[in-house]
Amino acid sequence: MNQLSETSTQTTRSMHDALEQFYPQAVYVLTRRRTTLQLQPTNRHFTYHQWIDRALPVRPNYVGHYMNEAIRHVFPSNSSVTKTQFTHLFRDYLNHDQTIFNYFSTAVVHQMFVQYKSYLQSLVDNAPPVDYETVFQMVIQYLEQPTSTFPQTVLFIPDYEVLLESPQKNRNAIAFVESLIQWYVAHNRPIFTLYRRQLRHHHQGGFTDYETVNHFIQARRRAL
């Protein structure tokens, strides 16, 4: 789920190469999942969480790799669903999906959530634990601050369109990407997504789609 198709991967690679040649600053590609893009230079690709870890001024106290362990810890022994099904239901619940309530009462789900947070807290010493869903909300709050800053880079997010195919399961990630787009546009920073294998340039007043990066470059030069 949330993986780029082979065609989109090839399109992303060629578009990144062209953007790198056009912009004097680094062009970073961000994806929700780990994907083999084979970009040049090789240090231009990050997952959302890897980029957040680099960009945020305060490093999150990540316990995301313990999420499934914590979810299994709160799995009720008398459940009518399997552990695998429960893990998916609970992960979706962290994205504000309501399907879990078809199987468990509100009170039971609330108690499981409290136990889940408590289990994660037991794995760290001081700062509250941050799982892979909560950190998206942290970044959104940071972006809303008037003093928020990010490095002077160009961003290309090719899998935003893929996230939108499952909006209920990707709500936090979608909100993160949309907040990031709004911030970059407000600060006149270049930011792009991929839409139907076209380059979508987000800017003041909306966005413009270009069949190729060369079409975007030509449009920019005409506007100068």
C-alpha positions as CSV (number, residue, x, y, z in Angstrom):
1,M,0.0,0.0,0.0
2,N,1.1,3.6,-0.7
3,Q,3.9,2.4,-3.1
4,L,4.7,4.2,-6.3
5,S,4.1,2.1,-9.5
6,E,7.1,1.2,-11.6
7,T,6.1,3.8,-14.2
8,S,5.7,6.5,-11.5
9,T,9.1,5.5,-10.1
10,Q,10.8,6.0,-13.5
11,T,8.9,9.3,-14.0
12,T,10.0,10.5,-10.6
13,R,13.6,9.6,-11.3
14,S,13.8,11.5,-14.6
15,M,11.9,14.5,-13.3
16,H,14.2,14.7,-10.3
17,D,17.3,14.6,-12.5
18,A,15.9,17.6,-14.5
19,L,14.9,19.6,-11.4
20,E,18.4,19.0,-9.9
21,Q,19.9,20.5,-13.1
22,F,17.6,23.5,-13.0
23,Y,17.8,24.5,-9.3
24,P,21.0,25.6,-7.6
25,Q,19.8,24.1,-4.3
26,A,19.2,20.5,-3.5
27,V,16.0,18.8,-4.7
28,Y,14.7,16.3,-2.1
29,V,12.2,13.5,-2.9
30,L,9.9,12.5,-0.1
31,T,7.9,9.3,0.0
32,R,5.6,7.7,2.6
33,R,7.3,4.3,2.2
34,R,10.8,3.2,1.5
35,T,11.2,3.0,-2.2
36,T,14.2,2.2,-4.5
37,L,14.4,5.3,-6.7
38,Q,18.1,5.2,-7.5
39,L,18.4,9.0,-7.5
40,Q,21.5,10.9,-8.2
41,P,23.0,12.2,-5.9
42,T,22.0,9.2,-3.8
43,N,21.3,11.3,-0.7
44,R,18.3,13.1,-2.1
45,H,15.6,10.6,-1.2
46,F,14.0,10.4,2.3
47,T,10.8,8.9,3.7
48,Y,8.5,11.4,5.4
49,H,9.8,10.4,8.8
50,Q,13.4,10.5,7.8
51,W,12.9,14.0,6.5
52,I,11.0,15.1,9.6
53,D,13.8,13.7,11.7
54,R,16.3,15.9,9.8
55,A,14.1,19.0,9.5
56,L,12.5,19.5,12.9
57,P,14.5,21.6,15.3
58,V,13.7,19.2,18.1
59,R,14.3,15.5,17.4
60,P,11.1,13.4,18.1
61,N,11.3,10.7,20.7
62,Y,10.5,8.0,18.2
63,V,9.0,4.7,19.3
64,G,7.4,4.0,15.9
65,H,9.2,0.7,15.4
66,Y,7.4,-0.5,18.6
67,M,4.0,0.4,17.3
68,N,3.0,-3.1,16.2
69,E,4.4,-4.6,19.4
70,A,2.3,-2.1,21.5
71,I,-0.8,-2.9,19.4
72,R,-0.3,-6.7,20.0
73,H,0.1,-5.9,23.7
74,V,-3.5,-4.5,23.9
75,F,-5.0,-7.2,21.6
76,P,-8.0,-8.6,23.6
77,S,-7.7,-12.4,24.0
78,N,-11.5,-12.8,23.4
79,S,-11.5,-10.9,20.2
80,S,-13.5,-12.0,17.2
81,V,-10.8,-10.8,14.8
82,T,-7.3,-12.1,14.3
83,K,-4.2,-10.3,15.5
84,T,-3.3,-9.2,12.0
85,Q,-6.8,-7.8,11.4
86,F,-6.7,-6.1,14.8
87,T,-3.3,-4.5,14.0
88,H,-4.8,-3.0,10.8
89,L,-7.9,-1.8,12.5
90,F,-5.9,-0.1,15.3
91,R,-3.5,1.5,12.9
92,D,-6.4,2.8,10.9
93,Y,-8.0,4.1,14.2
94,L,-4.8,6.1,14.8
95,N,-5.6,7.7,11.4
96,H,-9.1,8.6,12.8
97,D,-10.8,5.7,10.9
98,Q,-13.9,4.5,12.7
99,T,-14.1,0.9,11.4
100,I,-12.7,-0.5,14.7
101,F,-16.0,0.5,16.4
102,N,-17.8,-2.2,14.3
103,Y,-16.0,-4.8,16.5
104,F,-15.4,-3.1,19.8
105,S,-17.3,-0.6,22.0
106,T,-16.2,3.0,22.4
107,A,-15.2,2.3,26.0
108,V,-13.2,-0.7,25.1
109,V,-11.4,1.1,22.3
110,H,-10.6,4.1,24.6
111,Q,-9.2,1.7,27.2
112,M,-7.0,0.0,24.6
113,F,-5.7,3.3,23.4
114,V,-4.8,4.3,27.0
115,Q,-3.0,1.0,27.4
116,Y,-1.3,1.4,24.0
117,K,0.1,4.9,25.0
118,S,1.1,3.5,28.5
119,Y,3.0,0.6,26.9
120,L,4.9,3.0,24.6
121,Q,5.7,5.3,27.5
122,S,7.2,2.3,29.4
123,L,9.8,2.0,26.6
124,V,11.2,5.5,27.0
125,D,12.7,7.4,30.0
126,N,11.5,11.0,30.0
127,A,9.9,12.6,26.9
128,P,6.5,11.4,25.8
129,P,6.8,8.7,23.1
130,V,6.0,9.6,19.5
131,D,4.7,7.0,17.1
132,Y,4.7,7.3,13.3
133,E,1.2,8.8,13.2
134,T,1.5,11.3,16.1
135,V,4.6,12.8,14.5
136,F,2.6,14.0,11.5
137,Q,0.4,16.0,13.9
138,M,3.5,17.4,15.6
139,V,4.8,18.7,12.3
140,I,1.5,20.3,11.4
141,Q,1.4,22.1,14.7
142,Y,5.0,23.2,14.1
143,L,4.2,24.5,10.6
144,E,1.4,26.6,12.1
145,Q,3.8,28.5,14.3
146,P,4.9,31.9,12.8
147,T,8.6,31.1,13.7
148,S,8.7,27.8,11.9
149,T,11.7,27.4,9.6
150,F,13.1,24.7,7.2
151,P,16.2,24.5,5.2
152,Q,16.4,26.2,1.8
153,T,15.6,23.2,-0.4
154,V,13.2,22.1,-3.2
155,L,10.7,19.4,-2.3
156,F,9.2,16.8,-4.7
157,I,6.6,14.5,-3.2
158,P,5.6,12.0,-6.0
159,D,3.3,9.7,-3.9
160,Y,0.8,12.4,-2.7
161,E,-1.6,11.2,-5.4
162,V,-1.2,7.6,-4.1
163,L,-2.1,8.6,-0.6
164,L,-5.3,10.2,-1.8
165,E,-6.4,6.9,-3.2
166,S,-7.0,5.7,0.5
167,P,-7.9,8.9,2.3
168,Q,-9.2,7.3,5.5
169,K,-6.1,5.1,6.0
170,N,-3.7,8.0,5.2
171,R,-5.4,10.9,6.9
172,N,-2.5,12.0,9.0
173,A,0.1,11.6,6.2
174,I,-2.2,13.6,3.8
175,A,-2.7,16.4,6.4
176,F,1.1,16.5,6.8
177,V,1.8,16.8,3.0
178,E,-0.9,19.4,2.6
179,S,0.4,21.5,5.5
180,L,3.9,21.2,4.1
181,I,2.7,22.4,0.7
182,Q,0.9,25.3,2.3
183,W,4.0,26.3,4.2
184,Y,6.3,26.1,1.2
185,V,3.9,28.1,-1.0
186,A,3.4,30.7,1.7
187,H,7.2,31.1,1.9
188,N,7.8,31.1,-1.8
189,R,9.7,27.8,-1.7
190,P,9.5,25.4,-4.7
191,I,7.5,22.3,-4.0
192,F,6.1,19.7,-6.5
193,T,4.0,16.6,-6.5
194,L,3.2,14.1,-9.2
195,Y,-0.3,14.0,-10.8
196,R,-1.1,11.5,-13.5
197,R,2.7,11.3,-14.3
198,Q,2.8,15.1,-14.8
199,L,4.8,17.5,-12.7
200,R,2.4,19.6,-10.4
201,H,4.0,22.8,-9.3
202,H,2.2,24.3,-6.2
203,H,2.3,28.1,-6.0
204,Q,0.5,31.1,-4.8
205,G,-3.1,30.9,-6.1
206,G,-3.1,27.1,-6.6
207,F,-1.1,24.8,-8.8
208,T,-0.1,24.2,-12.4
209,D,0.5,20.8,-14.1
210,Y,3.3,20.4,-16.6
211,E,3.8,17.4,-18.9
212,T,7.6,17.5,-18.3
213,V,10.1,19.5,-16.2
214,N,11.3,21.1,-19.4
215,H,7.8,22.6,-19.9
216,F,7.9,24.0,-16.4
217,I,11.4,25.5,-17.0
218,Q,10.2,27.1,-20.3
219,A,7.2,28.6,-18.5
220,R,9.4,30.0,-15.7
221,R,11.8,31.6,-18.2
222,R,9.0,33.2,-20.1
223,A,7.7,34.6,-16.8
224,L,11.0,36.3,-16.1
